[in-house]
């Protein structure tokens, strides 16, 4: 379905205190024109609340223009007034072009709402969007197509939009589930769940997968080996979980092939690291044994020498000691002999022969 100037939702519902994004699709001829949001039931009396040439995101209203998609988006923060009308408008020479939509503000959860309006998916994967609907009836899934300035919708359970396979599931009570698979970057854009007089828009961004190759080298006493791994650059884990639950991250239809892994690593000279580690262990054991021998042998020899020296010192202790004294008379000699029985027993215990004992003879002068 083509548009004349601007296309947007007819009515949306939001909980008081939350915020909501409203997409406004325009013809390519208005690419460089100023876009704005006007608040009021009647066009002639509405009030400018946001415009692209004077952006101010600090206010309750903000606006942004994606000229590549030919869509400008208005955001209404913390709405309080129920049943208020707004206008998506574009400045033109004589008569501005505009399109009206109504905002319903509820105290509880709206009759038609979605958990997240901004959803990220990945190329080649899939994305599932769940809408909560209190009054289920015939519902359509639509896309704002910028290239043709038109709106594409489908209501069948299985169909396609711009090359992406679309599956609609209403088997769960009060839940309208849409799954898009085989995604491409061209499928990025604004979609909405359409119930006739009520819509809920969501913005799906399909991110291209990029692969990078990194090489890590490990340095050790063994031969250096290099490992090459391929990683996939993605956004945050939270975005990945929200984007797809059943996504296949491979663009090829063939299943991934798992290459066998081997525990033995081959060195640069063709010899396995296992054999080289074995040789290194043997060399280490032999070196340790040699060092121990060099330490033990000198220690044992030194101990033996010390023991021999102590035994020799003990054998030199005399068994019998004596002293001589000469009186005034030169013909008379007196001798005093001391016998040490402990030393004698030590000589016997040490097996010292009797030849080492000296005997002395005392001669007395008969004149005495």
C-alpha positions as CSV (number, residue, x, y, z in Angstrom):
1,X,0.0,0.0,0.0
2,X,1.6,3.3,-1.1
3,X,1.4,6.6,0.8
4,X,0.8,10.1,-0.4
5,X,3.0,12.0,2.0
6,X,3.3,10.5,5.5
7,X,2.3,7.2,7.0
8,X,2.2,6.3,10.7
9,X,0.1,4.5,13.3
10,X,-3.5,5.5,13.8
11,X,-3.6,4.7,17.6
12,X,-1.2,3.4,20.1
13,X,-1.5,2.6,23.8
14,X,1.1,3.1,26.6
15,X,1.2,2.8,30.4
16,X,1.4,6.1,32.3
17,X,5.0,6.9,33.2
18,X,6.5,4.8,30.4
19,X,7.7,6.1,27.0
20,X,6.9,5.1,23.4
21,X,8.5,5.6,20.0
22,X,6.3,6.5,17.0
23,X,7.7,6.0,13.4
24,X,6.6,8.4,10.7
25,X,7.4,7.2,7.1
26,X,7.6,9.9,4.4
27,X,8.3,10.2,0.7
28,X,11.8,10.6,-0.5
29,X,11.0,14.0,-1.9
30,X,10.9,15.3,1.7
31,X,14.3,14.0,2.7
32,X,15.8,17.4,3.4
33,X,12.7,19.1,4.8
34,X,12.2,19.9,8.5
35,X,10.1,17.4,10.4
36,X,8.2,18.1,13.6
37,X,5.6,16.8,16.1
38,X,2.5,18.8,16.8
39,X,0.3,18.2,19.8
40,X,-3.5,19.0,19.7
41,X,-6.8,17.5,18.5
42,X,-7.1,20.0,15.7
43,X,-4.4,20.7,13.1
44,X,-5.0,24.5,13.0
45,X,-4.6,24.8,16.8
46,X,-1.9,22.2,17.6
47,X,1.4,23.1,19.3
48,X,4.9,22.4,18.1
49,X,6.5,20.2,20.7
50,X,9.6,18.9,18.8
51,X,11.3,19.5,15.5
52,X,14.4,18.2,13.8
53,X,16.1,21.6,13.3
54,X,15.9,22.3,17.0
55,X,16.5,18.9,18.8
56,X,16.2,18.9,22.6
57,X,16.1,15.5,24.1
58,X,15.7,16.9,27.6
59,X,12.1,17.7,27.0
60,X,9.2,15.3,27.3
61,X,9.3,15.0,23.5
62,X,12.3,14.1,21.2
63,X,12.6,13.6,17.5
64,X,15.2,12.1,15.1
65,X,15.3,11.7,11.3
66,X,16.8,8.6,9.6
67,X,17.1,9.9,6.0
68,X,18.4,6.5,4.7
69,X,15.2,4.9,5.8
70,X,13.0,7.9,5.1
71,X,11.5,7.6,8.6
72,X,11.6,10.2,11.4
73,X,10.8,8.9,14.9
74,X,9.2,10.8,17.7
75,X,9.5,9.8,21.3
76,X,7.0,10.7,24.0
77,X,8.4,10.4,27.5
78,X,6.2,9.9,30.6
79,X,2.8,10.6,29.0
80,X,0.0,11.5,31.3
81,X,-2.9,12.8,29.2
82,X,-5.2,10.0,27.9
83,X,-6.8,10.4,24.4
84,X,-4.4,13.1,23.3
85,X,-3.9,13.6,19.5
86,X,-0.6,14.2,17.8
87,X,0.5,15.1,14.3
88,X,3.6,13.8,12.4
89,X,4.3,16.8,10.1
90,X,6.8,18.0,7.5
91,X,7.5,21.7,6.6
92,X,6.5,22.5,3.0
93,X,6.5,25.7,1.1
94,X,2.8,26.6,1.3
95,X,1.1,23.8,3.0
96,X,2.8,21.4,5.5
97,X,2.1,17.7,5.1
98,X,0.9,15.9,8.2
99,X,-0.6,12.7,9.6
100,X,-2.6,12.4,12.8
101,X,-2.4,9.6,15.5
102,X,-4.0,9.2,18.9
103,X,-2.2,8.2,22.1
104,X,-4.1,6.2,24.8
105,X,-2.6,6.3,28.3
106,X,-3.6,3.6,30.7
107,X,-3.0,3.1,34.5
108,X,-2.4,-0.7,34.0
109,X,-0.9,-2.6,31.2
110,X,-2.3,-1.6,27.7
111,X,-4.5,-3.9,25.9
112,X,-1.9,-4.3,23.2
113,X,1.8,-4.0,24.2
114,X,5.2,-5.4,23.7
115,X,8.1,-5.9,26.2
116,X,10.7,-4.1,24.0
117,X,10.3,-1.8,21.1
118,X,14.0,-1.9,20.1
119,X,15.2,-5.4,19.1
120,X,18.5,-6.5,17.6
121,X,18.9,-9.6,15.4
122,X,21.8,-11.1,13.4
123,X,22.2,-11.8,9.8
124,X,21.3,-15.3,8.8
125,X,19.5,-15.8,12.1
126,X,15.9,-15.3,13.3
127,X,14.0,-13.1,15.7
128,X,10.8,-13.7,17.7
129,X,8.5,-10.8,18.9
130,X,5.7,-11.4,21.4
131,X,2.8,-9.0,21.6
132,X,0.4,-9.2,24.6
133,X,-3.2,-8.8,23.4
134,X,-6.1,-8.8,25.8
135,X,-8.7,-8.9,23.0
136,X,-7.3,-11.3,20.4
137,X,-8.8,-11.1,16.9
138,X,-7.6,-11.0,13.3
139,X,-4.2,-9.3,13.5
140,X,-1.7,-8.4,10.8
141,X,2.1,-8.0,10.7
142,X,3.2,-4.9,8.8
143,X,6.4,-3.2,7.7
144,X,7.1,0.4,6.8
145,X,9.0,0.0,3.5
146,X,11.2,3.1,2.9
147,X,12.4,2.1,-0.6
148,X,8.9,2.2,-2.0
149,X,7.3,4.5,0.6
150,X,4.7,1.9,1.3
151,X,3.3,-0.5,4.0
152,X,3.5,-4.3,3.5
153,X,1.2,-6.5,5.7
154,X,0.5,-10.2,6.0
155,X,-2.1,-12.0,8.1
156,X,-1.5,-15.7,7.1
157,X,0.3,-18.0,9.5
158,X,3.2,-18.4,7.1
159,X,4.4,-15.9,4.6
160,X,7.4,-13.6,3.7
161,X,8.2,-10.0,3.7
162,X,11.2,-8.7,1.7
163,X,12.8,-12.2,1.6
164,X,12.5,-13.0,5.3
165,X,10.2,-15.9,6.2
166,X,7.4,-14.8,8.6
167,X,5.5,-17.2,10.9
168,X,2.6,-16.0,13.0
169,X,1.5,-18.1,16.0
170,X,-1.6,-17.4,18.0
171,X,-1.8,-20.8,19.8
172,X,-1.0,-19.2,23.2
173,X,-3.9,-17.3,24.8
174,X,-3.7,-13.5,24.6
175,X,-0.3,-13.7,22.9
176,X,0.5,-12.8,19.3
177,X,3.9,-14.2,18.3
178,X,5.8,-13.3,15.1
179,X,9.0,-15.1,14.1
180,X,11.2,-13.9,11.2
181,X,13.9,-16.2,9.9
182,X,16.6,-16.0,7.2
183,X,17.2,-12.4,8.1
184,X,19.4,-10.0,6.1
185,X,20.6,-6.5,6.8
186,X,17.9,-5.3,4.4
187,X,15.2,-6.5,6.8
188,X,16.2,-3.8,9.3
189,X,13.4,-1.3,9.9
190,X,10.1,-0.5,11.6
191,X,7.3,-3.1,11.9
192,X,4.1,-3.1,13.8
193,X,1.3,-5.4,15.0
194,X,-1.9,-4.1,13.4
195,X,-5.4,-4.8,14.9
196,X,-7.3,-2.4,12.7
197,X,-7.7,0.7,14.9
198,X,-4.8,-0.1,17.2
199,X,-1.1,-0.7,16.5
200,X,2.1,-1.4,18.4
201,X,5.4,-0.6,16.5
202,X,8.8,-2.2,17.0
203,X,12.1,-1.4,15.4
204,X,14.2,-4.4,14.3
205,X,17.9,-3.9,13.6
206,X,19.7,-6.8,11.7
207,X,23.4,-6.7,12.4
208,X,26.0,-8.2,10.0
209,X,28.2,-10.9,11.4
210,X,31.9,-10.3,11.1
211,X,34.7,-12.8,11.7
212,X,38.2,-12.0,12.9
213,X,41.2,-14.3,13.1
214,X,43.6,-14.0,16.0
215,X,46.9,-16.0,16.5
216,X,48.1,-16.8,20.0
217,X,51.7,-18.1,20.6
218,X,52.7,-20.0,23.7
219,X,56.4,-19.7,24.8
220,X,57.9,-22.5,27.0
221,X,60.9,-24.8,27.2
222,X,59.1,-27.1,24.7
223,X,58.9,-26.2,21.0
224,X,56.8,-23.2,20.3
225,X,53.3,-23.9,18.9
226,X,50.8,-21.4,17.5
227,X,47.0,-21.7,17.7
228,X,44.7,-20.0,15.3
229,X,41.1,-19.5,16.3
230,X,38.1,-17.8,14.6
231,X,35.7,-15.7,16.7
232,X,32.4,-14.0,15.9
233,X,32.1,-10.4,16.8
234,X,28.7,-9.8,18.4
235,X,27.0,-7.2,20.6
236,X,26.3,-7.7,24.3
237,X,25.0,-11.0,25.6
238,X,21.8,-9.4,26.6
239,X,21.1,-8.2,23.1
240,X,21.8,-11.6,21.7
241,X,19.4,-13.3,24.1
242,X,16.6,-10.8,23.4
243,X,17.2,-10.9,19.6
244,X,16.9,-14.6,19.0
245,X,16.3,-17.8,20.8
246,X,16.4,-20.2,17.9
247,X,18.8,-18.3,15.7
248,X,21.2,-20.1,13.5
249,X,24.4,-18.1,13.3
250,X,25.5,-19.8,10.1
251,X,24.4,-18.4,6.7
252,X,25.2,-21.7,5.0
253,X,22.5,-24.3,4.8
254,X,25.0,-27.1,5.5
255,X,25.5,-28.1,9.1
256,X,28.9,-27.1,10.6
257,X,31.6,-29.7,10.3
258,X,33.4,-30.6,13.5
259,X,37.1,-31.4,12.9
260,X,38.7,-34.1,15.1
261,X,41.1,-32.9,17.7
262,X,44.3,-34.7,18.6
263,X,46.1,-34.6,21.9
264,X,49.5,-35.0,20.4
265,X,51.2,-31.9,19.1
266,X,53.8,-32.2,16.4
267,X,56.9,-30.0,16.7
268,X,58.7,-28.2,13.9
269,X,61.2,-31.2,13.4
270,X,58.5,-33.8,13.1
271,X,59.1,-35.2,16.6
272,X,56.1,-35.3,18.9
273,X,56.1,-33.1,22.0
274,X,55.3,-36.2,24.1
275,X,58.6,-37.9,23.1
276,X,60.5,-34.7,23.7
277,X,59.0,-34.2,27.1
278,X,60.0,-37.8,27.9
279,X,63.6,-37.1,26.9
280,X,63.7,-34.0,29.0
281,X,62.4,-35.9,32.1
282,X,65.2,-38.5,31.7
283,X,67.9,-35.8,31.4
284,X,66.5,-34.1,34.5
285,X,66.7,-37.4,36.6
286,X,70.3,-38.1,35.5
287,X,71.4,-34.6,36.3
288,X,69.8,-34.8,39.8
289,X,71.5,-38.2,40.5
290,X,74.9,-36.8,39.5
291,X,74.5,-33.7,41.8
292,X,73.5,-35.9,44.7
293,X,76.6,-38.1,44.2
294,X,78.9,-35.1,44.1
295,X,77.5,-34.0,47.4
296,X,77.3,-37.3,49.2
297,X,80.8,-38.7,48.4
298,X,82.9,-35.8,49.7
299,X,80.7,-35.6,52.8
300,X,81.3,-39.3,53.6
301,X,85.0,-39.0,53.0
302,X,85.3,-36.0,55.3
303,X,83.4,-37.9,58.0
304,X,85.7,-40.9,57.8
305,X,88.8,-38.7,58.1
306,X,87.5,-37.0,61.2
307,X,86.7,-40.3,62.9
308,X,90.2,-41.6,62.2
309,X,91.7,-38.5,63.6
310,X,89.8,-38.8,66.8
311,X,90.8,-42.4,67.3
312,X,94.5,-41.5,66.8
313,X,94.2,-38.8,69.4
314,X,92.8,-41.2,71.9
315,X,95.7,-43.7,71.5
316,X,98.3,-41.1,72.4
317,X,97.0,-40.8,76.0
318,X,99.6,-42.4,78.3
319,X,98.5,-45.2,80.5
320,X,101.2,-44.7,83.1
321,X,102.7,-41.3,84.0
322,X,105.6,-40.5,86.3
323,X,107.9,-37.9,87.5
324,X,111.5,-37.9,88.9
325,X,112.9,-35.8,91.6
326,X,116.5,-35.3,92.7
327,X,117.3,-34.5,96.3
328,X,120.5,-32.9,97.6
329,X,122.2,-36.2,97.5
330,X,123.0,-36.9,93.9
331,X,123.2,-40.6,94.5
332,X,119.6,-40.9,95.6
333,X,116.7,-40.8,93.1
334,X,113.1,-40.8,93.9
335,X,110.3,-41.7,91.3
336,X,106.5,-41.3,91.5
337,X,104.4,-43.5,89.2
338,X,100.7,-42.9,88.5
339,X,98.5,-45.7,87.1
340,X,95.3,-44.7,85.1
341,X,93.0,-47.8,84.9
342,X,90.4,-45.9,82.7
343,X,93.0,-45.3,80.0
344,X,94.1,-48.8,80.1
345,X,90.7,-50.1,79.5
346,X,90.3,-47.8,76.6
347,X,93.4,-49.2,75.1
348,X,92.1,-52.7,75.3
349,X,88.7,-51.7,73.8
350,X,90.6,-50.1,70.9
351,X,92.7,-53.3,70.4
352,X,96.0,-51.4,71.0
353,X,98.9,-53.9,71.2
354,X,101.0,-54.1,74.4
355,X,104.1,-53.1,72.5
356,X,102.9,-49.5,72.9
357,X,103.3,-49.7,76.7
358,X,106.7,-48.7,78.1
359,X,107.9,-50.3,81.4
360,X,110.6,-48.6,83.6
361,X,112.9,-50.2,86.1
362,X,113.7,-48.5,89.4
363,X,117.2,-49.2,90.9
364,X,117.7,-48.3,94.6
365,X,121.2,-47.4,95.9
366,X,122.2,-49.9,98.6
367,X,124.0,-47.3,100.5
368,X,120.6,-45.9,101.3
